[in-house]
Amino acid sequence: MMEVENRLSERFDGLVDELPDELNERRVKNGVILEESEEEVEAMEGGGVEGEEMLKSDGLHHNSGRIIKKAKRPIKATSFSEPSAPGVAPSQGLVNLNRASKNLRRPRNSLGRGLPKKGGAGGKGTWGKLGDEMELPWVDPNDPNYDSDGEEAAEVGKKTIKLNTLVPEMSEEDVRKAVEPLMLEYFENGECEEVLFSLEEMLLNIGSRRWMVPALAIELSMDHKPSHREMTSQLISELYQKVISQRDIGKAYDFLLRQLSDLILDTPDAPTIIGNFMARNIADDCIPPKFLQSYKGHVTEVEAVKALCRADTLLSMKHGLVRLDNVWGVGGGIRPVKYLVKKIVLLLKEYLCSCDIQEATRCLKDLEVPHFHHELVYEAVVMVIESMHEKTDEAMCKLLQALFRSFVITIEQMRAGFQRVYDQMVDISIDVPQAYSVLERWVLRCRQAGIINDDILKKMPSRGRKRFVSEGDGGLIKDSSYW
């Protein structure tokens, strides 16, 4: 063992000790092995006197002729990722490639940086370059469907073709089908802005038939209540200069005047209604006052003349333009309470004279105050108490029975009306001393007719003084003559 170590030391000790300091500094510097320069490697590979002298000067050549070299790294001449220096032939290692090098995707001409071919866009099974999915496919300019917007601006001396949107125009039947549901919905919700927005969307399709919008609105309002006609007048004023013009409104009235003979069959007072609409539109500045003058001497139909005379009369009366704001009357929910009470009292008085239940029902519906029907019940009971006549009792009972069975007056309104009478009996009895007895007789009649139920009957008040049922009942108090 000692002999082997001595031999090794005799073989290598001198060699290591003779290495110059520059090599030691170059081999280990801060624990990192440094690479050789390209000039040193070329000198070593080139051979010759210059190479040998450089090796000897650097201390890399041993006296015995053995050359000590470091592990070489590939240079540009043998690199796959960097181009070779001009004038330097590729090394032998590039010619005799092994199988692993042969299958590499890097180019074999020693050019390039070792990246995939065509940026990853070439070859089988590749996804393409980044951003290829955003590019549009190539279009053949000779394709009949080829259309280039960019080339039109670049071409000089050629006119630019501009394509306009072609909108089909509705027929009269289509306009009627589109506008009628819109107006019926407006009568329910009263939203003018919604109607305006819907008409603006279909304005291009309506085209020259815009006059049908006010004509259909007026025609549909004839079959509805006066409050709906007031809503129609407000709608026409709202649509003016936004969807329809003066000419459209004038054409609509011209159409309605020609159709009056047919409109009278469904609405007998159609001439009066159209005259009211014409006067109201003139008051709202939707059509000029000379519109009526243009028909003088040119209309021969009796109904049309009647409508024009109605409009002329409303406009020529004193403060006519101001009064035309209420040409359809004040809406049911807006009318003053005193006005409604007066109308109900007149309605009941006319009914006692004529005993026409249908006419009384129609007048009550025209008031359009279903929430105020308890006032009719209250006034009817008060009239019965004040009259103290059998005929009045029977007539009022028939009227309330007819209104209750036709669902014009609900049980809630009936209960509220009777309760108001019960609460006012103290004051009523001052004017009518027999009020309690008359009320008791009439309430029993209404209960037998099925107008009221037992709950309303039980709440009926009795006379204020206490009475005993009889002398033998042990002092029981008679709370009610019914019970």
C-alpha positions in Angstrom: 0.0 0.0 0.0 2.8 2.4 0.9 4.6 1.5 -2.3 1.5 2.4 -4.4 1.1 5.7 -2.7 4.8 6.5 -3.2 4.6 5.6 -6.9 1.5 7.9 -7.4 3.2 10.7 -5.6 6.3 10.3 -7.7 4.1 10.4 -10.9 1.9 13.4 -10.1 3.4 15.4 -7.4 5.9 17.1 -9.6 3.3 17.7 -12.3 0.9 19.5 -10.0 3.6 21.5 -8.3 4.9 22.8 -11.7 1.5 24.3 -12.7 1.7 28.1 -12.9 -0.2 30.3 -10.6 -2.3 31.7 -13.5 -3.8 28.3 -14.1 -4.6 27.8 -10.4 -6.2 31.3 -10.3 -8.1 30.5 -13.5 -9.2 27.0 -12.3 -10.6 28.1 -8.9 -11.7 31.6 -8.3 -14.3 32.0 -5.6 -15.1 28.3 -6.0 -16.2 28.6 -9.7 -14.4 27.0 -12.6 -13.8 29.5 -15.4 -14.0 28.7 -19.1 -11.2 29.1 -21.5 -11.1 31.8 -24.1 -11.8 31.1 -27.7 -8.3 32.1 -28.8 -6.7 29.5 -26.5 -9.0 26.8 -27.9 -8.3 27.7 -31.5 -4.6 27.8 -30.8 -4.8 24.3 -29.3 -6.9 22.9 -32.1 -4.9 24.6 -34.8 -1.6 23.0 -33.8 1.6 24.2 -35.2 4.4 26.2 -33.8 2.2 29.1 -32.6 -0.1 26.8 -30.8 2.7 24.9 -29.1 4.4 28.2 -28.1 1.1 29.4 -26.6 0.6 26.3 -24.7 4.2 26.3 -23.4 3.8 30.0 -22.4 0.7 29.2 -20.5 2.2 26.1 -18.8 -0.3 23.6 -20.3 2.4 21.5 -22.1 4.4 18.9 -20.1 8.0 18.2 -20.7 7.1 14.6 -21.6 4.9 15.8 -24.5 1.5 15.2 -22.8 -1.0 18.1 -23.2 -3.2 19.0 -20.4 -6.6 20.4 -21.5 -9.8 21.5 -19.8 -13.2 20.2 -20.8 -14.3 22.2 -23.9 -17.7 23.8 -24.4 -19.2 24.2 -27.8 -18.3 27.3 -29.6 -20.0 29.1 -32.4 -18.5 26.8 -34.9 -20.1 23.7 -33.3 -23.1 25.4 -31.6 -26.6 24.5 -32.7 -28.1 27.8 -31.4 -25.5 30.3 -32.6 -24.3 30.9 -36.2 -20.7 30.0 -36.9 -18.0 32.5 -37.5 -17.5 33.5 -41.2 -14.8 31.4 -42.8 -14.9 28.6 -40.3 -16.1 25.3 -41.4 -18.4 23.3 -39.2 -16.8 20.8 -37.0 -16.7 17.1 -37.7 -19.2 16.5 -34.9 -22.0 18.1 -37.0 -21.3 15.8 -39.9 -21.5 12.6 -38.0 -24.6 13.1 -36.0 -25.9 10.4 -33.7 -29.6 9.4 -33.5 -30.4 11.8 -30.7 -28.9 14.8 -32.6 -30.6 13.7 -35.8 -34.1 13.9 -34.3 -33.6 17.4 -32.9 -35.8 20.2 -34.1 -32.9 22.6 -34.3 -31.5 23.4 -37.7 -28.4 21.3 -38.8 -26.7 24.2 -40.7 -25.4 25.6 -37.4 -27.7 28.6 -37.9 -30.4 29.8 -35.6 -30.8 30.1 -31.9 -32.1 26.6 -31.1 -35.8 27.7 -31.2 -38.6 25.7 -32.9 -39.0 26.1 -36.6 -41.4 28.9 -37.8 -42.0 30.0 -34.2 -43.9 26.8 -33.4 -46.3 27.4 -36.3 -44.9 24.7 -38.6 -44.9 21.0 -38.6 -47.4 18.4 -37.9 -49.5 18.7 -34.7 -48.7 22.3 -33.9 -51.2 24.8 -32.6 -49.8 27.8 -34.6 -48.4 31.1 -33.5 -49.8 33.1 -30.6 -52.6 35.3 -31.9 -53.4 33.2 -35.0 -56.9 32.6 -33.5 -57.6 36.3 -33.7 -56.8 36.6 -37.4 -59.6 36.2 -39.9 -59.2 33.6 -42.6 -57.9 34.6 -45.9 -60.6 35.6 -48.4 -60.2 35.3 -52.1 -60.7 38.7 -53.7 -62.2 36.9 -56.8 -64.9 35.4 -54.6 -68.3 36.8 -55.6 -69.1 37.3 -51.9 -65.9 39.2 -51.3 -66.4 42.6 -49.8 -63.6 44.8 -48.6 -64.4 48.0 -46.7 -60.8 49.0 -46.4 -60.1 48.9 -50.2 -63.1 51.2 -50.9 -61.5 54.1 -49.1 -58.1 53.4 -50.7 -59.5 53.5 -54.2 -59.3 56.9 -55.9 -61.7 58.0 -58.5 -64.4 55.5 -57.6 -67.7 56.2 -55.8 -68.3 54.7 -52.4 -71.3 52.4 -52.3 -73.6 53.1 -49.3 -76.2 50.5 -48.4 -79.4 51.8 -46.8 -81.6 49.6 -44.5 -84.7 48.4 -46.2 -87.7 48.5 -43.8 -91.0 46.9 -45.1 -94.0 49.1 -44.6 -97.0 47.7 -42.8 -100.4 47.4 -44.4 -103.5 48.9 -42.9 -104.5 45.6 -41.4 -101.1 45.1 -39.9 -101.1 48.6 -38.4 -104.5 47.9 -36.9 -103.3 44.7 -35.3 -100.3 46.4 -33.9 -101.9 49.6 -32.5 -105.2 48.2 -31.1 -103.6 46.1 -28.3 -101.3 49.0 -27.5 -104.3 51.3 -27.0 -106.3 48.8 -25.0 -103.3 48.4 -22.7 -103.0 52.1 -22.4 -106.6 52.3 -21.2 -105.7 50.0 -18.4 -102.4 51.5 -17.1 -102.5 55.1 -18.5 -98.8 55.2 -19.3 -98.3 57.6 -22.2 -94.5 57.2 -22.3 -94.9 53.4 -22.9 -97.2 54.0 -25.9 -94.8 56.7 -27.2 -91.8 54.3 -26.9 -93.6 51.5 -28.6 -94.8 53.7 -31.5 -91.3 55.1 -32.0 -89.9 51.6 -32.5 -92.4 50.7 -35.2 -92.5 54.2 -36.7 -90.4 53.1 -39.8 -92.7 50.2 -40.4 -95.8 52.4 -40.1 -94.5 54.8 -42.7 -97.1 56.9 -44.4 -99.9 55.3 -42.3 -99.2 57.3 -39.2 -102.6 58.9 -39.4 -104.1 55.5 -38.4 -102.7 55.9 -34.8 -105.1 58.8 -33.8 -107.9 57.4 -35.8 -107.8 54.0 -34.1 -107.4 55.7 -30.7 -110.5 57.8 -31.2 -112.5 54.9 -32.6 -111.6 52.6 -29.7 -112.4 55.3 -27.1 -116.0 55.5 -28.4 -116.7 52.1 -27.0 -115.3 53.0 -23.5 -116.0 55.5 -20.8 -115.6 59.2 -20.8 -112.5 58.9 -18.7 -110.9 56.8 -21.4 -111.8 59.5 -24.0 -110.0 62.0 -21.7 -107.0 59.7 -21.7 -107.2 59.5 -25.5 -107.2 63.3 -25.8 -104.1 63.5 -23.6 -102.4 60.8 -25.6 -102.9 62.6 -28.9 -101.5 65.8 -27.4 -98.5 63.8 -26.1 -97.8 62.1 -29.5 -98.1 65.4 -31.4 -94.8 66.4 -33.0 -93.2 63.2 -31.8 -94.9 60.5 -33.7 -97.8 62.3 -35.5 -98.1 65.7 -37.2 -101.0 68.1 -37.9 -101.5 66.5 -41.3 -101.8 63.0 -39.7 -104.4 64.3 -37.2 -106.3 66.1 -40.0 -106.3 63.0 -42.1 -107.5 60.9 -39.2 -110.5 63.1 -38.7 -111.2 63.1 -42.4 -111.3 59.3 -42.3 -113.6 59.3 -39.2 -116.0 61.8 -40.8 -116.3 59.5 -43.9 -116.9 56.5 -41.6 -119.6 58.1 -39.4 -122.4 56.2 -41.0 -120.8 52.9 -39.9 -119.7 54.2 -36.5 -123.3 55.3 -35.6 -124.4 51.7 -35.7 -122.2 50.8 -32.7 -122.1 54.3 -31.0 -125.3 56.4 -31.6 -123.7 59.6 -30.3 -120.6 59.2 -32.5 -121.0 62.7 -34.1 -121.0 64.4 -30.7 -118.0 62.4 -29.6 -116.0 63.3 -32.7 -117.0 66.9 -32.4 -115.8 66.9 -28.8 -112.5 65.4 -29.9 -112.0 68.0 -32.7 -112.7 70.9 -30.3 -110.4 69.4 -27.7 -107.5 69.0 -30.2 -107.9 72.6 -31.4 -107.8 73.7 -27.8 -104.6 71.7 -27.3 -103.0 73.3 -30.4 -102.7 70.0 -32.2 -104.7 71.3 -35.2 -105.4 74.9 -36.3 -108.8 76.5 -35.9 -109.0 76.9 -39.7 -109.4 73.1 -39.9 -113.1 73.5 -39.3 -113.4 76.3 -41.8 -112.0 74.1 -44.6 -115.0 71.8 -44.4 -117.6 74.4 -44.8 -119.5 73.9 -48.0 -117.7 70.7 -48.8 -119.6 68.3 -46.5 -123.1 67.0 -47.5 -123.5 64.1 -45.0 -125.8 65.0 -42.1 -123.7 63.2 -39.5 -120.5 64.9 -40.6 -122.2 68.3 -40.5 -123.5 67.6 -37.0 -120.0 66.7 -35.8 -118.5 69.9 -37.3 -121.3 72.0 -35.8 -120.7 70.5 -32.4 -117.0 71.4 -32.5 -117.8 74.9 -33.7 -120.3 75.4 -30.9 -117.8 74.4 -28.2 -115.1 76.7 -29.6 -117.4 79.7 -30.0 -118.9 79.7 -26.5 -117.6 82.0 -23.8 -114.3 80.8 -22.3 -114.6 77.8 -24.6 -110.9 76.9 -24.7 -110.8 76.8 -20.9 -114.0 74.8 -20.6 -112.8 72.3 -23.2 -110.3 70.9 -20.6 -113.3 69.3 -19.0 -115.2 68.4 -22.1 -115.3 64.8 -21.0 -116.0 65.7 -17.4 -113.7 65.3 -14.5 -112.4 61.8 -13.9 -114.2 59.7 -11.3 -111.4 59.6 -8.8 -110.7 63.3 -9.2 -114.2 64.7 -8.9 -115.0 66.6 -5.7 -117.1 64.7 -3.1 -119.8 67.3 -3.0 -120.2 67.0 -6.8 -120.5 63.2 -6.5 -123.0 63.5 -3.7 -125.2 65.9 -5.7 -125.1 63.5 -8.7 -126.1 60.5 -6.5 -129.0 62.4 -4.9 -130.3 63.5 -8.3 -130.0 59.9 -9.6 -132.2 58.6 -6.7 -134.8 61.3 -7.1 -135.1 60.6 -10.9 -135.4 56.9 -10.1 -138.2 57.5 -7.7 -140.0 59.4 -10.4 -139.4 56.9 -13.2 -138.6 53.7 -11.4 -136.3 52.8 -14.3 -133.7 50.5 -12.8 -131.6 50.3 -16.0 -131.3 54.0 -16.4 -130.2 54.4 -12.7 -127.7 51.6 -13.2 -126.2 53.3 -16.3 -126.0 56.7 -14.5 -124.2 55.1 -11.6 -121.7 53.4 -13.8 -121.0 56.6 -15.7 -119.9 58.2 -12.5 -117.0 55.7 -12.4 -116.6 55.8 -8.6 -117.0 52.1 -7.5 -115.2 53.0 -4.3 -117.9 55.6 -3.5 -121.0 53.4 -4.0 -121.6 53.3 -0.3 -122.8 56.9 -0.6 -125.7 55.7 -2.8 -126.7 53.1 -0.1 -126.5 55.8 2.6 -128.6 58.3 0.6 -131.2 55.6 -0.3 -131.7 54.6 3.4 -132.0 58.2 4.5 -134.6 58.9 1.8 -136.6 55.9 3.0 -136.5 57.1 6.6 -137.5 60.7 5.6 -140.3 59.7 3.2 -141.9 57.1 5.6 -143.9 55.8 2.6 -144.5 52.2 1.6 -143.9 52.9 -2.1 -140.5 54.5 -1.4 -139.5 51.5 0.7 -140.4 49.0 -2.1 -138.7 51.0 -4.9 -135.5 51.5 -3.0 -135.4 47.9 -2.0 -135.8 46.8 -5.7 -133.0 49.2 -6.8 -130.5 48.0 -4.2 -131.5 44.4 -4.9 -130.9 44.9 -8.7 -127.5 46.7 -8.1 -126.4 44.0 -5.6 -127.3 41.1 -7.9 -125.6 42.7 -10.9 -122.4 43.1 -8.8 -122.5 46.9 -9.3 -122.5 47.4 -5.5 -120.5 44.9 -3.5 -121.3 43.6 0.0 -118.5 45.7 1.4 -120.0 48.9 0.0 -123.5 47.8 1.2 -122.2 47.2 4.7 -120.4 50.6 4.8 -123.5 52.4 3.7 -125.7 50.8 6.4 -123.1 51.4 9.0 -123.0 55.1 8.2 -126.8 55.2 8.7 -126.4 53.4 12.0 -123.8 55.9 13.2 -126.0 58.9 12.2 -129.3 57.6 13.7 -129.1 59.9 16.8 -129.0 63.0 14.5 -131.6 61.6 12.1 -134.0 60.8 14.9 -134.0 64.4 15.9 -135.6 65.4 12.5 -137.6 62.1 12.1 -138.8 60.9 15.5 -140.0 57.6 14.0 -136.6 56.9 12.4 -135.9 53.8 14.5 -139.1 52.1 13.7 -138.9 52.9 10.0 -135.3 51.7 9.9 -136.2 48.5 11.6 -139.0 47.8 9.1 -136.9 48.5 6.1 -133.8 46.6 7.2 -136.0 43.5 7.8 -137.3 44.0 4.2 -133.8 44.1 2.8 -132.8 41.0 4.8 -135.7 39.1 3.3 -134.7 40.3 -0.2 -131.1 39.0 0.4 -129.5 42.4 0.1 -127.8 42.3 3.5 -126.7 39.5 5.8 -127.2 38.8 9.5 -124.1 40.7 10.5 -125.5 43.9 9.2 -128.8 43.1 10.8 -127.4 42.5 14.2 -125.7 45.9 14.2 -128.9 47.7 13.7 -129.4 50.2 16.7 -132.6 50.4 18.7 -134.4 53.3 20.4 -132.4 54.9 23.2 -134.8 54.4 26.1 -134.9 51.0 27.8 -138.0 48.9 27.5 -139.0 45.7 29.3 -140.2 42.8 27.2 -143.1 42.1 29.5 -144.0 42.2 33.2 -143.5 38.5 33.6 -140.1 38.2 32.1 -138.2 39.1 35.2 -137.0 42.5 34.2 -135.3 41.5 30.9 -134.3 44.5 28.7 -135.3 44.5 25.1 -132.2 45.3 23.2 -133.6 44.9 19.7 -137.1 44.4 18.4 -135.7 41.8 15.9 -134.1 39.6 18.6 
